[in-house]
């Protein structure tokens, strides 16, 4: 391949654009399981990607039926109450750049530009969304927008694990397998009873350390089943519905509880209950020459973070 005159903008653009489109196509084929927030929080991409936010109405029924006289005028009525809520969207971005040296070297050697930087930008963007979905903190430490996530929403009912461990402790390692199973099922039962059997939690999230503990702790000294395996097969949700309970371990729960304690979360995984607003998933814009020695590829996304719409269909249990 002959040398390209990168002082000629059109000629340079003719080299950069095909490189970019090939890289972009490859990047979106890559999956990052460690940041798969969609597995835990339903992702909603509906609506205009440039909308300021979303507005929804919550409706609740009120009233009760009563015995009446056949000639009475005291007919009881049912009514509905309506509440409106809004959730704003915000623009975020992470991109990458190519230097003049990288472009010239690739052109001279007749090779494609490396997609390493694009992969890094894509991965950072996924991590950003994962942090937002879980805690509302894009960097894992601070909430720049005042948002919360699936594991720390203040509207969700919160309790402390039963003090049934050694010395009235509440943590799993201080308890027998039977007591641990009782705690997990109590979280699931809490959602059912607090909603008058309207809701059932189909997902149980544990801190990664506790998940690993349950997966390596025998159900009993004479059993070849772990506590986790037993819980998977014998739990309130499965007994009630005949469907398997989803149990996952996530690092965001290690310090999510009150006082930085470990938290367990039980909830129904459905966009009716909670959702992650992503009207514009992360994408790259066409490259442009930002200086005499650098080409930039901007990567942008718009999100509203996690929104809990039915907090009663969730339950937090702290200090496990």
Secondary structure as a PSIPRED ss2 file (coil, helix, strand):
# PSIPRED VFORMAT (PSIPRED V4.0)

   1 X C   1.000  0.000  0.000
   2 X C   1.000  0.000  0.000
   3 X C   1.000  0.000  0.000
   4 X C   1.000  0.000  0.000
   5 X C   1.000  0.000  0.000
   6 X C   1.000  0.000  0.000
   7 X C   1.000  0.000  0.000
   8 X C   1.000  0.000  0.000
   9 X H   0.000  1.000  0.000
  10 X H   0.000  1.000  0.000
  11 X H   0.000  1.000  0.000
  12 X H   0.000  1.000  0.000
  13 X H   0.000  1.000  0.000
  14 X H   0.000  1.000  0.000
  15 X H   0.000  1.000  0.000
  16 X H   0.000  1.000  0.000
  17 X H   0.000  1.000  0.000
  18 X H   0.000  1.000  0.000
  19 X H   0.000  1.000  0.000
  20 X H   0.000  1.000  0.000
  21 X H   0.000  1.000  0.000
  22 X H   0.000  1.000  0.000
  23 X H   0.000  1.000  0.000
  24 X H   0.000  1.000  0.000
  25 X H   0.000  1.000  0.000
  26 X H   0.000  1.000  0.000
  27 X H   0.000  1.000  0.000
  28 X C   1.000  0.000  0.000
  29 X C   1.000  0.000  0.000
  30 X C   1.000  0.000  0.000
  31 X C   1.000  0.000  0.000
  32 X C   1.000  0.000  0.000
  33 X H   0.000  1.000  0.000
  34 X H   0.000  1.000  0.000
  35 X H   0.000  1.000  0.000
  36 X C   1.000  0.000  0.000
  37 X H   0.000  1.000  0.000
  38 X H   0.000  1.000  0.000
  39 X H   0.000  1.000  0.000
  40 X C   1.000  0.000  0.000
  41 X C   1.000  0.000  0.000
  42 X C   1.000  0.000  0.000
  43 X E   0.000  0.000  1.000
  44 X E   0.000  0.000  1.000
  45 X C   1.000  0.000  0.000
  46 X C   1.000  0.000  0.000
  47 X C   1.000  0.000  0.000
  48 X C   1.000  0.000  0.000
  49 X C   1.000  0.000  0.000
  50 X C   1.000  0.000  0.000
  51 X C   1.000  0.000  0.000
  52 X C   1.000  0.000  0.000
  53 X E   0.000  0.000  1.000
  54 X E   0.000  0.000  1.000
  55 X E   0.000  0.000  1.000
  56 X E   0.000  0.000  1.000
  57 X E   0.000  0.000  1.000
  58 X E   0.000  0.000  1.000
  59 X E   0.000  0.000  1.000
  60 X E   0.000  0.000  1.000
  61 X E   0.000  0.000  1.000
  62 X E   0.000  0.000  1.000
  63 X C   1.000  0.000  0.000
  64 X C   1.000  0.000  0.000
  65 X C   1.000  0.000  0.000
  66 X C   1.000  0.000  0.000
  67 X C   1.000  0.000  0.000
  68 X C   1.000  0.000  0.000
  69 X C   1.000  0.000  0.000
  70 X C   1.000  0.000  0.000
  71 X C   1.000  0.000  0.000
  72 X C   1.000  0.000  0.000
  73 X C   1.000  0.000  0.000
  74 X C   1.000  0.000  0.000
  75 X C   1.000  0.000  0.000
  76 X C   1.000  0.000  0.000
  77 X C   1.000  0.000  0.000
  78 X C   1.000  0.000  0.000
  79 X E   0.000  0.000  1.000
  80 X E   0.000  0.000  1.000
  81 X E   0.000  0.000  1.000
  82 X E   0.000  0.000  1.000
  83 X E   0.000  0.000  1.000
  84 X E   0.000  0.000  1.000
  85 X E   0.000  0.000  1.000
  86 X E   0.000  0.000  1.000
  87 X E   0.000  0.000  1.000
  88 X E   0.000  0.000  1.000
  89 X C   1.000  0.000  0.000
  90 X E   0.000  0.000  1.000
  91 X E   0.000  0.000  1.000
  92 X E   0.000  0.000  1.000
  93 X E   0.000  0.000  1.000
  94 X C   1.000  0.000  0.000
  95 X C   1.000  0.000  0.000
  96 X E   0.000  0.000  1.000
  97 X E   0.000  0.000  1.000
  98 X E   0.000  0.000  1.000
  99 X E   0.000  0.000  1.000
 100 X H   0.000  1.000  0.000
 101 X H   0.000  1.000  0.000
 102 X H   0.000  1.000  0.000
 103 X H   0.000  1.000  0.000
 104 X H   0.000  1.000  0.000
 105 X H   0.000  1.000  0.000
 106 X H   0.000  1.000  0.000
 107 X H   0.000  1.000  0.000
 108 X H   0.000  1.000  0.000
 109 X H   0.000  1.000  0.000
 110 X C   1.000  0.000  0.000
 111 X C   1.000  0.000  0.000
 112 X C   1.000  0.000  0.000
 113 X C   1.000  0.000  0.000
 114 X C   1.000  0.000  0.000
 115 X C   1.000  0.000  0.000
 116 X H   0.000  1.000  0.000
 117 X H   0.000  1.000  0.000
 118 X H   0.000  1.000  0.000
 119 X H   0.000  1.000  0.000
 120 X H   0.000  1.000  0.000
 121 X H   0.000  1.000  0.000
 122 X H   0.000  1.000  0.000
 123 X H   0.000  1.000  0.000
 124 X H   0.000  1.000  0.000
 125 X H   0.000  1.000  0.000
 126 X H   0.000  1.000  0.000
 127 X H   0.000  1.000  0.000
 128 X H   0.000  1.000  0.000
 129 X H   0.000  1.000  0.000
 130 X H   0.000  1.000  0.000
 131 X H   0.000  1.000  0.000
 132 X H   0.000  1.000  0.000
 133 X H   0.000  1.000  0.000
 134 X H   0.000  1.000  0.000
 135 X H   0.000  1.000  0.000
 136 X C   1.000  0.000  0.000
 137 X C   1.000  0.000  0.000
 138 X C   1.000  0.000  0.000
 139 X C   1.000  0.000  0.000
 140 X C   1.000  0.000  0.000
 141 X C   1.000  0.000  0.000
 142 X C   1.000  0.000  0.000
 143 X C   1.000  0.000  0.000
 144 X C   1.000  0.000  0.000
 145 X C   1.000  0.000  0.000
 146 X C   1.000  0.000  0.000
 147 X C   1.000  0.000  0.000
 148 X C   1.000  0.000  0.000
 149 X C   1.000  0.000  0.000
 150 X C   1.000  0.000  0.000
 151 X C   1.000  0.000  0.000
 152 X C   1.000  0.000  0.000
 153 X C   1.000  0.000  0.000
 154 X C   1.000  0.000  0.000
 155 X C   1.000  0.000  0.000
 156 X C   1.000  0.000  0.000
 157 X C   1.000  0.000  0.000
 158 X E   0.000  0.000  1.000
 159 X E   0.000  0.000  1.000
 160 X E   0.000  0.000  1.000
 161 X C   1.000  0.000  0.000
 162 X C   1.000  0.000  0.000
 163 X C   1.000  0.000  0.000
 164 X C   1.000  0.000  0.000
 165 X C   1.000  0.000  0.000
 166 X H   0.000  1.000  0.000
 167 X H   0.000  1.000  0.000
 168 X H   0.000  1.000  0.000
 169 X C   1.000  0.000  0.000
 170 X C   1.000  0.000  0.000
 171 X C   1.000  0.000  0.000
 172 X H   0.000  1.000  0.000
 173 X H   0.000  1.000  0.000
 174 X H   0.000  1.000  0.000
 175 X C   1.000  0.000  0.000
 176 X C   1.000  0.000  0.000
 177 X H   0.000  1.000  0.000
 178 X H   0.000  1.000  0.000
 179 X H   0.000  1.000  0.000
 180 X H   0.000  1.000  0.000
 181 X H   0.000  1.000  0.000
 182 X H   0.000  1.000  0.000
 183 X H   0.000  1.000  0.000
 184 X H   0.000  1.000  0.000
 185 X H   0.000  1.000  0.000
 186 X H   0.000  1.000  0.000
 187 X H   0.000  1.000  0.000
 188 X H   0.000  1.000  0.000
 189 X H   0.000  1.000  0.000
 190 X H   0.000  1.000  0.000
 191 X H   0.000  1.000  0.000
 192 X H   0.000  1.000  0.000
 193 X H   0.000  1.000  0.000
 194 X H   0.000  1.000  0.000
 195 X C   1.000  0.000  0.000
 196 X C   1.000  0.000  0.000
 197 X C   1.000  0.000  0.000
 198 X C   1.000  0.000  0.000
 199 X C   1.000  0.000  0.000
 200 X C   1.000  0.000  0.000
 201 X C   1.000  0.000  0.000
 202 X C   1.000  0.000  0.000
 203 X E   0.000  0.000  1.000
 204 X E   0.000  0.000  1.000
 205 X E   0.000  0.000  1.000
 206 X E   0.000  0.000  1.000
 207 X E   0.000  0.000  1.000
 208 X H   0.000  1.000  0.000
 209 X H   0.000  1.000  0.000
 210 X H   0.000  1.000  0.000
 211 X H   0.000  1.000  0.000
 212 X H   0.000  1.000  0.000
 213 X H   0.000  1.000  0.000
 214 X H   0.000  1.000  0.000
 215 X H   0.000  1.000  0.000
 216 X H   0.000  1.000  0.000
 217 X C   1.000  0.000  0.000
 218 X E   0.000  0.000  1.000
 219 X C   1.000  0.000  0.000
 220 X C   1.000  0.000  0.000
 221 X C   1.000  0.000  0.000
 222 X C   1.000  0.000  0.000
 223 X C   1.000  0.000  0.000
 224 X C   1.000  0.000  0.000
 225 X C   1.000  0.000  0.000
 226 X E   0.000  0.000  1.000
 227 X H   0.000  1.000  0.000
 228 X H   0.000  1.000  0.000
 229 X H   0.000  1.000  0.000
 230 X H   0.000  1.000  0.000
 231 X H   0.000  1.000  0.000
 232 X H   0.000  1.000  0.000
 233 X H   0.000  1.000  0.000
 234 X C   1.000  0.000  0.000
 235 X C   1.000  0.000  0.000
 236 X H   0.000  1.000  0.000
 237 X H   0.000  1.000  0.000
 238 X H   0.000  1.000  0.000
 239 X H   0.000  1.000  0.000
 240 X H   0.000  1.000  0.000
 241 X H   0.000  1.000  0.000
 242 X C   1.000  0.000  0.000
 243 X C   1.000  0.000  0.000
 244 X C   1.000  0.000  0.000
 245 X C   1.000  0.000  0.000
 246 X E   0.000  0.000  1.000
 247 X E   0.000  0.000  1.000
 248 X E   0.000  0.000  1.000
 249 X E   0.000  0.000  1.000
 250 X E   0.000  0.000  1.000
 251 X H   0.000  1.000  0.000
 252 X H   0.000  1.000  0.000
 253 X H   0.000  1.000  0.000
 254 X C   1.000  0.000  0.000
 255 X C   1.000  0.000  0.000
 256 X C   1.000  0.000  0.000
 257 X C   1.000  0.000  0.000
 258 X H   0.000  1.000  0.000
 259 X H   0.000  1.000  0.000
 260 X H   0.000  1.000  0.000
 261 X C   1.000  0.000  0.000
 262 X C   1.000  0.000  0.000
 263 X E   0.000  0.000  1.000
 264 X E   0.000  0.000  1.000
 265 X E   0.000  0.000  1.000
 266 X E   0.000  0.000  1.000
 267 X E   0.000  0.000  1.000
 268 X C   1.000  0.000  0.000
 269 X C   1.000  0.000  0.000
 270 X C   1.000  0.000  0.000
 271 X C   1.000  0.000  0.000
 272 X C   1.000  0.000  0.000
 273 X C   1.000  0.000  0.000
 274 X E   0.000  0.000  1.000
 275 X E   0.000  0.000  1.000
 276 X E   0.000  0.000  1.000
 277 X E   0.000  0.000  1.000
 278 X C   1.000  0.000  0.000
 279 X C   1.000  0.000  0.000
 280 X E   0.000  0.000  1.000
 281 X E   0.000  0.000  1.000
 282 X E   0.000  0.000  1.000
 283 X E   0.000  0.000  1.000
 284 X E   0.000  0.000  1.000
 285 X C   1.000  0.000  0.000
 286 X C   1.000  0.000  0.000
 287 X C   1.000  0.000  0.000
 288 X E   0.000  0.000  1.000
 289 X E   0.000  0.000  1.000
 290 X E   0.000  0.000  1.000
 291 X E   0.000  0.000  1.000
 292 X C   1.000  0.000  0.000
 293 X C   1.000  0.000  0.000
 294 X E   0.000  0.000  1.000
 295 X E   0.000  0.000  1.000
 296 X E   0.000  0.000  1.000
 297 X E   0.000  0.000  1.000
 298 X C   1.000  0.000  0.000
 299 X E   0.000  0.000  1.000
 300 X E   0.000  0.000  1.000
 301 X E   0.000  0.000  1.000
 302 X E   0.000  0.000  1.000
 303 X E   0.000  0.000  1.000
 304 X C   1.000  0.000  0.000
 305 X E   0.000  0.000  1.000
 306 X E   0.000  0.000  1.000
 307 X E   0.000  0.000  1.000
 308 X E   0.000  0.000  1.000
 309 X C   1.000  0.000  0.000
 310 X C   1.000  0.000  0.000
 311 X H   0.000  1.000  0.000
 312 X H   0.000  1.000  0.000
 313 X H   0.000  1.000  0.000
 314 X E   0.000  0.000  1.000
 315 X E   0.000  0.000  1.000
 316 X E   0.000  0.000  1.000
 317 X E   0.000  0.000  1.000
 318 X E   0.000  0.000  1.000
 319 X C   1.000  0.000  0.000
 320 X C   1.000  0.000  0.000
